[in-house]
Amino acid sequence: METLYVLRGTSIRRKDNTIQVTLSDGRRKTMPVEAIRHIVVPTGCQVTTDVLAFLSREGVRVSLINFYGEFAGSLEPSWPHTAGNVHLAQARLVMDLDRRMDLARRLVDAGAQNCISNLRYYLYRGKKDLAQAVTQMEVERAKFRRAQNPEELMAYEGRMRQVYYRAWEYIHPKLQLSKRSRRPPQDRINSLVSFANGVVYSACRHELSKSHLDCTLSVLHAPTQARASLALDLAEIFKPILADRAVFRLVTRGELNDSDFEEHPGVCLLTGSGRTKIVEAIRESLDRTPVQGMVGYRAVILREAYKLEAHVLEMEEYEPFIRRA
């Protein structure tokens, strides 16, 4: 178990050279720190500074999820996995607009193809109303090459995603998502998508940390010191595969109920049970789903990180992962 997901109300403390997790109902579980490389912690948990220092020293990353279920930040291990030659090569790529846009288009186009693949999956299984959306998304996707800078590319991608989200109701009536709302999510589907995207982003950031890439130097999202924007870039590929498909499965199989949501006027949040269901659905794909001879999409994300590093070093052209319907 490389990644540990904890629930709201959990406390984490150090016990000798192990981690002791105490659930809200008083149950305790002790595990060796060597078995953990990443802990995802939502708001409402108790973590001591002693255990944070211990985790940092042992090379364990701690990702923080905010009140709305989105990634809020992380505590990085004290020994980052970086290399000067990769950092310089990555900076040169980001400063070269032509090379930056080439890589950004590859990432956005792969994400678009994975969105289209999601709709085609259900189209091939009798959801004929999705045909028009698929056609329209292909038209919007073809416009990506017109973009002259990352901002224009993201605008084209945003229009494509509007078509994509509006089509969800043709998969299942309860998947209606006419507009994305994030801070705060305003309805059940938005709350599911926001939390699921946060889980995928934290997974992408964790796997990128195993490469020598600098997560603050990105090609699509604006490079900043305050966030791992390269993980946002990489997550463009995997959000449709991991986050969206997890939401589809839970809704179409009727696995969600009223107790999974906490609703107020203009705000809808996931309860502990709702978050657990999303995490388990994504973990199934991350750690157990067979993909191209590998076990789990976590291995695929790591492979993409290494491929990006090779592209940065001009060792090979980056060809992103695309899932077929």
Secondary structure, DSSP 4 states (H G I P E B T S, - for coil): --EEE--TT-EEEEETTEEEEE-TTS-EEEEEGGG-SEEEEETT-EE-HHHHHHHHHTT-EEEEE-TTSSEEEEE--SS----HHHHHHHHHHHH-HHHHHHHHHHHHHHHHHHHHHHHHHHHTTT-GGGHHHHHHHHHHHHGGGG-SSHHHHHHHHHHHHHHHHHGGGGT-GGG--SS---SS--SHHHHHHHHHHHHHHHHHHHHHTTSS--TT--SSSPP-SSS-HHHHHHHHHHIIIIIIHHHHHHHHTT---GGGEEEETTEEEE-HHHHHHHHHHHHHHHHTSEETTEESHHHHHHHHHHHHHHHHTTSS---------
